[in-house]
Amino acid sequence: MSSLSVKTDKLGAAASFLCMIHCIATPFLFVAQACSHSCCSAAPGWWRGIDFAFLIISFTAVARSVQSTSSQAVRVGLCISWLVLAGSILSEWFMPSLFSEWVKYSGALSLIGLHLYNMKFCQCTEDGCCAPLG
């Protein structure tokens, strides 16, 4: 595994962590504004748009890590976690009645964990050398 992969895992874990902090902070930063379905809906569009910046950064990190990991389970887990996070962000914007912040947090936490796991245990050149998940 190349040092580029380690860097993308660090980037992916950091971006997911910052995304989660951003999402947790939103209701507290905009609590004075009236809440409709979700306190996050009271945040200005530019603030909520930061979610898409995190989504693009995390997609780039996932794509690089998927190409270079030695574990099929990590590949699948990263893709599923990113899809969960992306689906949650899109539902928050376009279908707020289906939005659940816990789904977003789960996706972000999974990405953090998988990137860290990949960085620590899957840095080898031959297939199957990655420590088993779980």
C-alpha positions in Angstrom: 0.0 0.0 0.0 1.4 3.4 -0.9 1.9 6.4 1.2 -0.8 8.1 -0.9 -3.3 5.6 0.4 -2.3 6.4 4.0 -2.8 10.1 3.2 -6.2 9.5 1.7 -7.2 7.4 4.7 -6.1 10.2 7.0 -7.9 12.7 4.8 -11.1 10.6 4.7 -11.1 10.1 8.5 -10.5 13.8 9.1 -13.1 14.9 6.7 -15.7 12.5 8.2 -14.8 13.7 11.7 -15.1 17.4 10.7 -18.4 16.6 8.9 -19.8 15.1 12.1 -18.6 18.0 14.2 -20.2 20.4 11.6 -23.5 18.4 11.9 -23.5 18.3 15.6 -22.7 22.0 15.9 -25.4 23.2 13.5 -28.4 23.0 15.9 -26.4 24.8 18.6 -25.2 27.6 16.3 -28.6 28.3 15.0 -30.8 27.4 18.0 -32.1 31.0 18.3 -33.8 30.6 14.9 -37.2 29.0 14.5 -37.1 25.3 13.9 -39.4 23.5 11.6 -38.9 19.8 11.0 -35.2 19.9 11.9 -33.1 22.4 13.7 -30.6 22.1 10.9 -33.2 23.6 8.5 -32.9 26.9 10.2 -29.2 27.1 9.2 -28.4 29.3 6.2 -27.9 27.5 2.8 -24.2 28.3 2.6 -23.7 26.6 6.0 -25.7 23.5 5.0 -23.8 23.5 1.7 -20.6 22.7 3.6 -22.1 19.2 3.8 -21.5 18.8 0.0 -17.9 19.9 0.3 -17.3 17.2 3.0 -19.1 14.7 0.7 -16.8 15.5 -2.2 -13.7 15.3 -0.1 -14.8 12.0 1.5 -15.7 10.6 -1.9 -12.2 11.3 -3.2 -10.7 9.7 -0.1 -13.0 6.6 -0.4 -12.2 6.2 -4.1 -8.5 6.3 -3.5 -8.7 4.0 -0.5 -10.9 1.5 -2.3 -8.3 1.3 -5.1 -5.4 0.6 -2.8 -6.7 -1.5 0.1 -5.9 -5.2 0.3 -9.3 -6.0 2.0 -12.5 -6.6 0.0 -14.5 -6.1 3.3 -13.0 -2.6 3.7 -13.8 -1.8 0.0 -17.4 -2.7 0.5 -17.7 -1.1 3.9 -16.2 2.2 2.7 -18.6 2.3 -0.3 -21.7 1.5 1.8 -20.7 4.0 4.5 -20.2 6.7 1.9 -23.6 5.9 0.3 -25.3 6.1 3.7 -23.7 9.4 4.4 -24.5 10.8 0.9 -28.1 9.5 1.1 -28.6 11.1 4.4 -27.2 14.5 3.3 -29.4 14.4 0.1 -32.5 13.4 2.1 -31.8 16.3 4.5 -31.8 18.7 1.5 -34.5 17.3 -0.7 -36.7 15.1 1.5 -36.5 16.4 5.0 -39.3 14.3 6.3 -37.1 11.2 5.6 -34.0 12.6 7.2 -32.5 11.1 10.3 -29.5 12.7 11.9 -28.5 9.3 13.3 -28.1 7.8 9.9 -25.8 10.7 9.0 -23.8 10.1 12.2 -23.6 6.4 11.6 -22.3 6.9 8.0 -19.7 9.4 9.2 -18.6 7.2 12.2 -18.3 4.2 9.9 -16.1 6.1 7.4 -13.9 7.3 10.3 -13.5 3.8 11.6 -12.9 2.1 8.3 -10.4 4.6 7.2 -8.5 4.2 10.5 -8.7 0.4 10.3 -7.5 0.5 6.7 -4.6 2.8 7.5 -3.5 0.6 10.5 -4.1 -3.0 9.4 -4.4 -3.1 5.6 -1.1 -1.6 4.5 0.3 -4.5 2.7 0.9 -5.5 -0.9 -0.5 -9.0 -1.2 -4.3 -9.8 -1.1 -5.7 -11.2 2.1 -3.0 -9.9 4.4 -5.3 -7.4 6.1 -6.4 -8.3 9.7 -10.0 -9.6 9.7 -12.7 -7.1 10.6 -14.5 -7.7 13.8 
